[in-house]
Amino acid sequence: MTGAPVVLGHSIAYLETEVIDMSDSRTHTIFIGKVIDAEVMADGEPMTYAYYHEIKRGKSPKTAPTYIKEGNKKEV
């Protein structure tokens, strides 16, 4: 493979962690990690969860706890 992996090639920063614990919260698994490496690779605006939903139009399935019915969009 040539060039940076897709994840790093389209990122402005990264965190590498060692998983030290995890917790099941029924809808998600929460991983607790110890940061072992990190780097800011470029200036820019990170893609946050709010950006993903507002700009990229990311949608949750109707059965998801995060589902927001069209027309009832909450301010983030």
Buried (B, 14 or more C-beta within 10 A) or exposed (E): EEEEEEEEEEBEEEEEEEEEEEEEEEEEEEEEEEEEEEEEEEEEEEBEEEEEBEEEEEEEEEEEEEEEEEEEEEEE
